[in-house]
Amino acid sequence: MDKTRPIIILKKKRGHGGHHGGAWKVAYADFVTAMMSLFIVLWLLSSSKPVQEAVGGYFRDPDGTASKKGTLDAGAGENFILTKDDMPKLKDQLEQKIREMKDFDRLKSHVEITVTSEGLRIELSESAVGTFFDSGSSKLNADGRDLLITLAQELGKLPNKLSIEGHTDSKPYAGTGTYSNWELSTDRANAARRIVQANGIGPQQITQVRGFADQRLRKMTDPLDPANRRISIIVGTKTKISPPPEPTRASRERLQNKTIPNRNPISQLQPHQQTNQARRNRALFFTLNKLDV
């Protein structure tokens, strides 16, 4: 009888490998974030300038309170109020924009920008034949419109308030009727207001439009000089009010330890007076507790 060898089957148990963890998820998330950032940058580079300013303004001012920053709508702009110390810089910016005009060489002697106690004063003076207005008229010519539009586009970015003034020389108005230098100076200031408000100045930005006729001459020694005929745009300043200082520990202790005389003891008051006195005492007690922080 043949002996049959037993068949031996070896089964190897393969244990499951250890948990691979989630490190790959972190790496993948970093990769996706980097790709998203790349495409956002590429989109911004190909976007228009207003979109770039709006996006950049949002990160500088998420509340959208800055003037035309962080939103395509104009905001209050309190964060960008220009003070008197900022006026020299604004003067340089405006002069640079005016120098870029095509007729700058012909107009430069009729534009004067100075820093005054009121703020920044921009004066556009006339010549004998008229530089910015038709002679004897409140109608702006092409040079006057172009210059005012240039100024409006820059000043419209600011939250500062503006005033516009009109001035004439002492030569009586040559027209007939009751129309005089008073009406002419006021009409010229109003004509300038209409142009700047149509080209960037906000409806609430201009606070005053004034006509002075010949009462504020530029050249007092020569009242008939054509340079006395001018319009002035004044960029006002605003002083930022600092918050009141916190009370010191010594002042709080003095206030807390101060004896407050009771001239009317509650026991001597009428019932309705006792109630009022008790309310005042409670209010004083709460006030002292709030100060002792």
Summary of the structure (lengths in Angstrom):
residues: 293
radius of gyration: 37.0
end to end distance: 107.4
largest distance: 151.1
contacts: 722
relative contact order: 0.09
helix: 44%
strand: 11%
